Amino acid sequence: MPAVDIGQICVKTRGHEKGKRCIIVDIVDRSYVLVTGPRSVTGVKRRRVNVGHLQVLDESVNIPRQASDDDVAKALKTLPTK
């Protein structure tokens, strides 16, 4: 299991949202996390995801636990663009 933390940016590796970026907004248990894109930004809706279906990236944003999609979208705007 990769080390995960709230605010960590990930890429979904399985499912119909495969290849899309998402943000961890809560840790459910050892195997599952709650992620969001948010849908208006990346196309990933808020849902529970198996940690094994995520590729955890080195990037993260500073958000509180259970942050709303609006809060996540604002935090993503603070990231430097590539």
C-alpha positions, -999 to +999 in steps of 0.1 A: +000+000+000+015+034-010+017+061+017-013+083+012-023+115+029-051+140+026-044+165-002-022+140-021-026+142-059-031+108-076-039+093-110-066+067-113-051+035-129-083+015-133-120+021-141-138+044-165-118+074-151-085+057-158-057+082-164-074+112-148-060+131-118-078+133-085-072+145-049-075+124-017-100+142+006-104+115+033-089+082+043-117+056+049-096+026+061-064+007+051-076-001+016-099+028+006-098+066+003-123+092-007-112+111-038-125+140-060-113+156-091-134+177-087-157+167-116-158+202-130-120+204-132-107+169-140-139+148-146-135+126-115-165+127-093-162+123-055-161+086-047-145+059-025-116+043-043-093+013-036-058+025-029-045-001-053-063+016-081-043+049-076-009+060-086+002+084-059+022+114-072+047+135-053+025+166-055+000+176-029-023+205-020-031+219+015-068+211+021-087+200+053-102+166+057-136+163+038-129+195+019-157+205-005-152+203-043-150+242-043-122+242-017-103+216-037-107+235-070-094+267-053-064+248-039-056+234-073-054+269-087-025+276-063-004+249-079+023+261-103+015+252-139+039+231-160 
